[in-house]
Amino acid sequence: MLALTDSQLQIVWAAADSLPVEKRGVFLGRLVGQLQLRGSRFTTADLEEVMRSALLGLIQKSAA
């Protein structure tokens, strides 16, 4: 189980909201998977790094 602070959750929410609805599940699945690999303790900087990786290909394809 992952625990996010309110500010971290807002960051994730904003990123997911920027994606088309059909890509949000993929993004969130990637995000959770990558965060679980880091363990239960991660910083906001870690979260932002993982988010950039999870968004790869999703933003580029939706912009086209």
KOLFIVEX-487076 format. One record per residue (C-alpha): residue in three letters; x, y, z. Coordinates in Angstrom, 2 decimals, decimal comma, padded with zeros to 5 digits. Layout:
% residues N
code->ALA x->X y->Y z->Z
...
END
This chain:
% residues 64
code->MET x->000,00 y->000,00 z->000,00
code->LEU x->001,20 y->003,49 z->-000,83
code->ALA x->000,71 y->006,52 z->001,35
code->LEU x->000,83 y->009,97 z->-000,23
code->THR x->000,76 y->013,33 z->001,45
code->ASP x->-001,99 y->015,75 z->000,46
code->SER x->000,44 y->017,75 z->-001,67
code->GLN x->001,77 y->014,61 z->-003,38
code->LEU x->-001,78 y->013,48 z->-004,12
code->GLN x->-002,52 y->016,88 z->-005,66
code->ILE x->000,52 y->016,50 z->-007,93
code->VAL x->-000,64 y->013,06 z->-009,08
code->TRP x->-004,21 y->014,31 z->-009,53
code->ALA x->-003,06 y->017,22 z->-011,70
code->ALA x->-000,90 y->014,97 z->-013,87
code->ALA x->-003,69 y->012,43 z->-014,35
code->ASP x->-006,18 y->015,20 z->-015,08
code->SER x->-003,95 y->016,43 z->-017,92
code->LEU x->-004,32 y->013,08 z->-019,71
code->PRO x->-007,21 y->011,80 z->-021,78
code->VAL x->-009,51 y->009,64 z->-019,65
code->GLU x->-008,53 y->006,43 z->-021,47
code->LYS x->-004,83 y->006,92 z->-020,57
code->ARG x->-005,25 y->007,71 z->-016,87
code->GLY x->-005,43 y->004,07 z->-015,78
code->VAL x->-002,19 y->003,26 z->-017,61
code->PHE x->-000,49 y->006,25 z->-015,99
code->LEU x->-001,69 y->005,38 z->-012,49
code->GLY x->-000,74 y->001,72 z->-012,93
code->ARG x->002,78 y->002,66 z->-014,01
code->LEU x->003,06 y->005,16 z->-011,17
code->VAL x->002,03 y->002,67 z->-008,49
code->GLY x->004,27 y->-000,05 z->-009,88
code->GLN x->007,34 y->002,17 z->-009,96
code->LEU x->006,68 y->003,60 z->-006,50
code->GLN x->006,25 y->000,12 z->-005,02
code->LEU x->009,72 y->-000,75 z->-006,31
code->ARG x->011,11 y->002,17 z->-004,27
code->GLY x->009,56 y->000,97 z->-001,04
code->SER x->007,25 y->002,70 z->001,37
code->ARG x->009,38 y->005,80 z->001,87
code->PHE x->009,83 y->008,20 z->-001,00
code->THR x->010,14 y->011,94 z->-001,30
code->THR x->008,19 y->014,33 z->-003,46
code->ALA x->011,26 y->014,52 z->-005,70
code->ASP x->011,13 y->010,72 z->-006,06
code->LEU x->007,44 y->010,95 z->-006,91
code->GLU x->008,06 y->013,60 z->-009,56
code->GLU x->010,83 y->011,49 z->-011,13
code->VAL x->008,57 y->008,43 z->-011,23
code->MET x->005,74 y->010,52 z->-012,68
code->ARG x->007,93 y->011,74 z->-015,53
code->SER x->008,77 y->008,14 z->-016,35
code->ALA x->005,14 y->007,00 z->-016,05
code->LEU x->004,00 y->009,76 z->-018,39
code->LEU x->006,49 y->008,83 z->-021,14
code->GLY x->004,65 y->008,12 z->-024,33
code->LEU x->001,27 y->009,05 z->-022,89
code->ILE x->001,65 y->012,80 z->-023,28
code->GLN x->003,47 y->012,61 z->-026,61
code->LYS x->000,78 y->010,41 z->-028,13
code->SER x->-002,10 y->012,49 z->-026,77
code->ALA x->-000,61 y->015,69 z->-028,19
code->ALA x->-000,62 y->014,32 z->-031,73
END
